[in-house]
Amino acid sequence: MSSPHDPGWDSYGDVIAALGDMGLPSVLTSTGGGHAAVEVALETGQHLLISDAADGLSRDRHQQLGWGVGLYRQGSEYDDGPTRYDATEDDVTDVPALLDLVRTVLAPN
């Protein structure tokens, strides 16, 4: 099993850079099963978890099926589900679409 710290995961560098440009420093984290997610720790103590719309991120970005973004409460271990979630269609995998999705999930109700 590969780790998101292996060089093969470098294809998500543009995602991490774009989130950083939005003021959202992020890291690639393992979700188990050979998959990963991009994790953003927010100043509020909440977390964003960014993955494929259907599962964790695949090591091969060409196999990605959309984006999914979940907002998790402070202190969550991600097992109680997101407080807010949104996803793109499976064929939408570009970074600008992800950034729009992040803005939507973070927007006040």
GUVEX-42436 format. One record per residue (C-alpha): residue in three letters; residue number from 0; x, y, z. Coordinates in Angstrom, 1 decimal. Example, Ala and Ser with C-alpha at 12.3 -4.5 7.8 and 13.67 -1.06 7.14 Angstrom:
2
<rec r="ALA" k="0" east="12.3" north="-4.5" up="7.8"/>
<rec r="SER" k="1" east="13.7" north="-1.1" up="7.1"/>
This chain:
109
<rec r="MET" k="0" east="0.0" north="0.0" up="0.0"/>
<rec r="SER" k="1" east="1.3" north="3.4" up="-0.9"/>
<rec r="SER" k="2" east="1.3" north="6.4" up="1.4"/>
<rec r="PRO" k="3" east="0.2" north="9.9" up="0.3"/>
<rec r="HIS" k="4" east="3.7" north="11.0" up="1.2"/>
<rec r="ASP" k="5" east="5.1" north="8.8" up="-1.7"/>
<rec r="PRO" k="6" east="6.1" north="10.7" up="-4.8"/>
<rec r="GLY" k="7" east="3.3" north="9.1" up="-6.8"/>
<rec r="TRP" k="8" east="0.8" north="11.4" up="-5.0"/>
<rec r="ASP" k="9" east="2.5" north="14.5" up="-6.4"/>
<rec r="SER" k="10" east="-0.2" north="14.9" up="-9.0"/>
<rec r="TYR" k="11" east="-2.3" north="16.7" up="-6.3"/>
<rec r="GLY" k="12" east="0.3" north="19.4" up="-5.8"/>
<rec r="ASP" k="13" east="-1.7" north="21.9" up="-7.8"/>
<rec r="VAL" k="14" east="-4.7" north="21.3" up="-5.5"/>
<rec r="ILE" k="15" east="-2.6" north="21.9" up="-2.4"/>
<rec r="ALA" k="16" east="-1.1" north="25.0" up="-4.0"/>
<rec r="ALA" k="17" east="-4.4" north="26.4" up="-5.0"/>
<rec r="LEU" k="18" east="-5.9" north="25.9" up="-1.6"/>
<rec r="GLY" k="19" east="-2.9" north="27.6" up="-0.1"/>
<rec r="ASP" k="20" east="-3.4" north="30.6" up="-2.4"/>
<rec r="MET" k="21" east="-7.0" north="30.8" up="-0.9"/>
<rec r="GLY" k="22" east="-5.5" north="30.9" up="2.6"/>
<rec r="LEU" k="23" east="-6.3" north="27.3" up="3.3"/>
<rec r="PRO" k="24" east="-3.1" north="25.4" up="4.0"/>
<rec r="SER" k="25" east="-3.7" north="21.7" up="3.4"/>
<rec r="VAL" k="26" east="-2.0" north="18.3" up="3.5"/>
<rec r="LEU" k="27" east="-2.5" north="15.0" up="1.8"/>
<rec r="THR" k="28" east="-3.6" north="12.4" up="4.3"/>
<rec r="SER" k="29" east="-4.2" north="8.7" up="4.2"/>
<rec r="THR" k="30" east="-7.8" north="7.5" up="4.5"/>
<rec r="GLY" k="31" east="-6.9" north="3.8" up="4.3"/>
<rec r="GLY" k="32" east="-7.3" north="1.3" up="1.6"/>
<rec r="GLY" k="33" east="-4.7" north="2.9" up="-0.6"/>
<rec r="HIS" k="34" east="-6.6" north="6.1" up="-0.9"/>
<rec r="ALA" k="35" east="-6.0" north="9.6" up="0.4"/>
<rec r="ALA" k="36" east="-7.8" north="12.9" up="0.9"/>
<rec r="VAL" k="37" east="-6.7" north="16.5" up="1.1"/>
<rec r="GLU" k="38" east="-7.2" north="17.8" up="4.7"/>
<rec r="VAL" k="39" east="-7.6" north="21.5" up="5.6"/>
<rec r="ALA" k="40" east="-7.5" north="22.5" up="9.3"/>
<rec r="LEU" k="41" east="-9.6" north="25.7" up="9.6"/>
<rec r="GLU" k="42" east="-9.0" north="28.4" up="12.2"/>
<rec r="THR" k="43" east="-12.3" north="27.5" up="13.8"/>
<rec r="GLY" k="44" east="-11.1" north="24.1" up="14.7"/>
<rec r="GLN" k="45" east="-13.3" north="22.5" up="12.0"/>
<rec r="HIS" k="46" east="-11.8" north="20.5" up="9.1"/>
<rec r="LEU" k="47" east="-12.4" north="20.2" up="5.4"/>
<rec r="LEU" k="48" east="-11.8" north="16.8" up="3.9"/>
<rec r="ILE" k="49" east="-11.5" north="16.8" up="0.1"/>
<rec r="SER" k="50" east="-11.8" north="13.6" up="-1.9"/>
<rec r="ASP" k="51" east="-13.2" north="12.0" up="-5.0"/>
<rec r="ALA" k="52" east="-17.0" north="12.5" up="-5.2"/>
<rec r="ALA" k="53" east="-17.4" north="8.7" up="-4.7"/>
<rec r="ASP" k="54" east="-14.5" north="7.6" up="-2.5"/>
<rec r="GLY" k="55" east="-11.0" north="8.7" up="-1.4"/>
<rec r="LEU" k="56" east="-8.6" north="10.2" up="-3.9"/>
<rec r="SER" k="57" east="-6.9" north="7.7" up="-6.2"/>
<rec r="ARG" k="58" east="-3.2" north="7.6" up="-6.6"/>
<rec r="ASP" k="59" east="-3.8" north="7.8" up="-10.4"/>
<rec r="ARG" k="60" east="-5.5" north="11.2" up="-10.8"/>
<rec r="HIS" k="61" east="-6.8" north="10.1" up="-14.2"/>
<rec r="GLN" k="62" east="-9.2" north="7.7" up="-12.3"/>
<rec r="GLN" k="63" east="-10.7" north="10.5" up="-10.3"/>
<rec r="LEU" k="64" east="-14.5" north="10.8" up="-10.4"/>
<rec r="GLY" k="65" east="-15.4" north="14.4" up="-9.4"/>
<rec r="TRP" k="66" east="-14.7" north="16.2" up="-6.2"/>
<rec r="GLY" k="67" east="-16.4" north="15.8" up="-2.8"/>
<rec r="VAL" k="68" east="-15.9" north="18.3" up="0.0"/>
<rec r="GLY" k="69" east="-17.0" north="17.7" up="3.6"/>
<rec r="LEU" k="70" east="-16.9" north="20.1" up="6.5"/>
<rec r="TYR" k="71" east="-16.4" north="18.3" up="9.9"/>
<rec r="ARG" k="72" east="-17.0" north="19.6" up="13.4"/>
<rec r="GLN" k="73" east="-14.2" north="20.5" up="15.7"/>
<rec r="GLY" k="74" east="-12.8" north="17.4" up="17.4"/>
<rec r="SER" k="75" east="-14.3" north="15.0" up="14.9"/>
<rec r="GLU" k="76" east="-12.5" north="11.9" up="13.8"/>
<rec r="TYR" k="77" east="-14.5" north="11.9" up="10.6"/>
<rec r="ASP" k="78" east="-16.6" north="9.0" up="11.8"/>
<rec r="ASP" k="79" east="-19.7" north="11.0" up="12.6"/>
<rec r="GLY" k="80" east="-20.0" north="12.4" up="9.1"/>
<rec r="PRO" k="81" east="-19.7" north="16.0" up="7.8"/>
<rec r="THR" k="82" east="-21.9" north="18.8" up="9.0"/>
<rec r="ARG" k="83" east="-21.9" north="20.1" up="5.4"/>
<rec r="TYR" k="84" east="-21.1" north="18.3" up="2.2"/>
<rec r="ASP" k="85" east="-21.2" north="18.9" up="-1.5"/>
<rec r="ALA" k="86" east="-19.9" north="17.2" up="-4.6"/>
<rec r="THR" k="87" east="-19.4" north="17.8" up="-8.3"/>
<rec r="GLU" k="88" east="-20.5" north="15.5" up="-11.1"/>
<rec r="ASP" k="89" east="-18.1" north="12.6" up="-11.8"/>
<rec r="ASP" k="90" east="-16.7" north="14.2" up="-14.9"/>
<rec r="VAL" k="91" east="-15.8" north="17.5" up="-13.2"/>
<rec r="THR" k="92" east="-12.2" north="17.2" up="-11.9"/>
<rec r="ASP" k="93" east="-10.6" north="20.6" up="-12.5"/>
<rec r="VAL" k="94" east="-9.1" north="22.7" up="-9.7"/>
<rec r="PRO" k="95" east="-11.3" north="25.8" up="-10.3"/>
<rec r="ALA" k="96" east="-14.4" north="23.6" up="-9.8"/>
<rec r="LEU" k="97" east="-13.0" north="22.3" up="-6.6"/>
<rec r="LEU" k="98" east="-12.3" north="25.8" up="-5.3"/>
<rec r="ASP" k="99" east="-15.9" north="26.8" up="-6.1"/>
<rec r="LEU" k="100" east="-17.1" north="23.8" up="-4.2"/>
<rec r="VAL" k="101" east="-14.9" north="24.7" up="-1.2"/>
<rec r="ARG" k="102" east="-16.4" north="28.2" up="-1.2"/>
<rec r="THR" k="103" east="-19.9" north="26.7" up="-1.3"/>
<rec r="VAL" k="104" east="-19.3" north="24.4" up="1.6"/>
<rec r="LEU" k="105" east="-17.7" north="27.2" up="3.7"/>
<rec r="ALA" k="106" east="-20.3" north="29.8" up="2.9"/>
<rec r="PRO" k="107" east="-22.6" north="30.7" up="5.8"/>
<rec r="ASN" k="108" east="-26.0" north="29.1" up="5.7"/>
